[in-house]
Amino acid sequence: MTEERIPIVRFFAALPLFALSYACFATEVSADGDDAFRPARPFSAILVEYNRHSEDARRRTRLIFSEHGMRSESLSPQSGKPQFIVIQNYRTQQEWLVNPARRYFSELPEGKPVSSNGEPAGSRETAPPGVLAPMPCAGMKGEKRTARAIGETELSVWDCSDGRGRSHLQHYSTLLGLVIRQETAEGAVGELQEIALIDKPPGYFKPSSLWREVALEAFLIGAPMLPAYEE
């Protein structure tokens, strides 16, 4: 049987911009000193990324946030099932990459988040904060265009300029305490859909006991399948 391998480029291409560069977003420092992205309240949503000029090429990622951690599941365009999973545990300060189809995972080295080109994050220029940023127009010049009250919360629309001639339109929710939609002048869109205010238990933010652990290099090139069990 031919061994299935996951090209590194295809692996990172399947991950959303958020999963690759969440560390560049402003973070909240908790009382115990750990740096972790935490919205105003636990929730789940589908992050949809596409370009208005090519809406057929859509990337969908299920995101789950809790006080316990973060879980990002890149969904297959064909089946809608998770292709790759990124799990971050706030309590243990661990982060894992998971291949759910082949049921194995690898822990990322502490303090060395991986970027889209396989290099440590921070070794190259990072993208400006967009969807999931904890404030509108973070690091950019911003002007509030409109605001709409939703109960005791507000949904506002902002014009943002990064100082390089690039403009962004952002929608900010005080309910979640983050940007829920961004569109660039070039038509690139990222937006949260199917938002649900739910909280997952601590066990959801660690690899399943049914999965096996492999080295990061083996994960990226494709770990071999286990042979069938025989007595």
C-alpha positions in Angstrom: 0.0 0.0 0.0 1.4 3.4 -1.0 2.1 5.6 2.0 0.2 8.8 2.1 2.3 11.9 2.6 1.2 15.5 3.3 3.4 18.0 1.4 4.4 20.8 3.8 3.2 23.5 1.4 -0.3 21.9 1.1 -0.4 21.4 4.9 0.1 25.1 5.6 -2.1 26.2 2.7 -4.9 24.3 4.4 -4.6 26.4 7.6 -6.3 29.8 7.9 -4.3 33.0 8.3 -5.6 33.1 11.9 -4.0 29.7 12.7 -0.7 30.6 11.1 -0.3 34.1 12.7 -2.6 34.3 15.7 0.4 35.3 17.7 0.6 38.7 15.8 -2.8 39.6 17.2 -2.9 41.6 20.4 -3.2 39.3 23.4 -4.5 39.5 26.9 -2.2 38.6 29.7 -4.0 36.6 32.3 -3.5 36.7 36.1 -1.1 33.7 36.0 1.1 35.4 33.4 0.3 33.3 30.3 -0.2 35.1 26.9 -3.3 33.8 25.2 -5.9 35.1 22.9 -9.2 35.3 24.9 -12.4 36.8 23.5 -15.0 38.4 25.8 -16.8 35.1 26.2 -16.5 31.5 25.0 -17.9 30.8 21.6 -17.7 28.7 18.4 -18.0 29.9 14.8 -17.1 29.1 11.2 -14.4 31.4 9.8 -15.0 31.8 6.1 -12.3 33.3 3.9 -12.7 34.1 0.2 -12.3 36.8 -2.4 -15.2 38.6 -3.9 -13.6 38.2 -7.4 -13.4 34.4 -6.9 -16.1 33.3 -4.4 -15.8 29.7 -5.4 -12.5 29.4 -3.7 -13.7 29.5 -0.1 -11.8 28.3 2.9 -13.8 27.3 6.0 -12.4 26.8 9.5 -14.3 25.9 12.6 -13.0 27.9 15.6 -13.8 27.1 19.3 -12.7 29.4 22.1 -12.9 28.8 25.8 -11.1 29.9 29.0 -9.4 26.5 28.7 -8.0 27.0 25.2 -8.4 27.4 21.4 -9.2 24.8 18.7 -9.1 25.5 15.0 -10.3 22.9 12.5 -9.7 23.4 8.8 -12.6 21.9 6.9 -12.5 20.0 3.7 -14.3 21.8 0.8 -15.7 18.5 -0.4 -16.9 16.7 2.8 -16.9 19.5 5.4 -14.9 17.3 7.8 -11.8 18.5 9.6 -8.6 18.1 7.5 -6.2 19.5 10.0 -6.6 20.7 13.6 -4.6 23.1 15.7 -5.2 22.9 19.5 -3.8 25.3 22.1 -4.2 24.6 25.8 -4.0 27.7 27.9 -3.4 25.9 31.2 -0.5 23.7 30.1 0.7 26.3 27.5 1.0 23.5 24.9 0.0 23.5 21.2 -0.5 20.6 18.9 -1.1 19.9 15.2 -3.5 17.0 14.5 -4.2 14.9 11.4 -7.7 13.6 12.3 -8.1 11.3 9.3 -4.9 9.4 10.2 -5.4 9.9 13.9 -2.0 11.2 14.9 -0.7 14.5 16.3 2.5 16.4 17.1 3.3 18.9 19.7 4.8 22.2 18.6 8.1 23.2 20.3 7.4 25.6 23.2 7.9 29.2 22.2 8.4 28.4 18.5 5.1 28.8 16.7 5.3 27.8 13.0 4.6 30.3 10.3 3.3 29.7 6.8 6.8 29.1 5.3 7.8 26.7 8.0 10.0 29.3 9.8 9.5 30.4 13.4 6.8 33.1 13.6 8.2 36.5 14.0 11.1 35.9 11.6 9.3 37.7 8.9 6.8 40.5 8.6 3.4 39.5 10.0 0.1 40.4 8.5 -1.9 43.2 10.0 -4.6 42.0 12.5 -8.0 41.3 10.9 -10.7 38.9 11.9 -10.4 38.0 15.6 -8.4 41.1 16.4 -9.4 42.3 19.9 -10.0 45.9 18.7 -11.0 47.5 15.4 -8.3 48.8 13.2 -5.5 47.5 15.5 -2.2 49.1 14.5 -3.9 51.1 11.8 -5.7 54.4 11.5 -9.4 54.0 12.0 -12.7 55.8 11.8 -16.0 54.5 12.9 -18.5 54.6 10.1 -21.7 53.2 11.7 -22.8 51.6 15.0 -25.9 49.5 15.8 -27.0 48.5 19.3 -27.8 44.8 19.9 -29.3 44.6 23.4 -26.5 45.9 25.7 -23.9 45.3 23.0 -22.8 47.1 19.8 -21.9 46.1 16.3 -19.8 48.8 14.6 -18.3 49.2 11.2 -14.9 50.8 10.8 -12.8 52.2 7.9 -9.1 51.3 8.5 -5.9 52.4 6.8 -2.6 50.7 7.4 -0.5 53.7 6.3 0.7 52.0 3.1 -2.3 52.9 1.0 -4.2 49.7 1.9 -7.7 50.0 3.2 -9.8 47.6 5.3 -13.4 47.6 6.3 -14.0 45.9 9.7 -17.0 44.9 11.7 -16.4 44.9 15.5 -18.6 43.2 18.1 -18.5 44.3 21.7 -20.4 41.1 22.6 -17.4 39.0 21.6 -14.8 41.7 22.1 -13.3 41.2 18.6 -13.5 41.9 14.9 -15.9 39.5 13.3 -15.5 40.5 9.6 -12.9 42.2 7.4 -12.9 43.1 3.8 -9.9 44.6 2.0 -10.0 47.0 -1.0 -8.8 44.1 -3.2 -11.9 42.0 -2.2 -10.4 39.6 0.3 -13.0 38.8 2.9 -12.8 37.0 6.2 -15.9 36.7 8.4 -17.3 34.7 11.3 -20.5 32.8 10.5 -22.7 30.5 12.6 -21.6 32.1 15.8 -22.8 30.2 18.9 -22.1 31.2 22.6 -21.1 27.8 23.9 -18.3 26.6 26.2 -16.4 23.4 25.7 -14.9 21.4 28.6 -11.1 21.2 29.3 -10.7 17.8 27.6 -11.7 19.4 24.3 -8.4 21.3 24.3 -5.9 18.4 24.2 -5.3 15.5 21.8 -7.6 12.5 22.1 -6.3 9.4 23.8 -7.3 7.5 20.6 -4.6 9.4 18.6 -0.9 8.6 18.6 1.9 11.1 18.9 4.6 11.5 16.2 7.6 13.8 15.8 6.9 17.1 14.1 9.0 16.2 11.1 7.1 12.9 10.7 3.8 14.8 10.9 4.8 17.2 8.1 6.0 14.6 5.7 3.3 12.0 6.5 3.7 9.4 9.2 3.3 5.8 8.1 0.0 4.0 8.9 0.1 1.4 11.7 -0.1 -2.2 10.5 -3.3 -4.1 11.1 -3.5 -5.8 14.5 -2.9 -9.5 14.5 -3.1 -12.0 17.4 
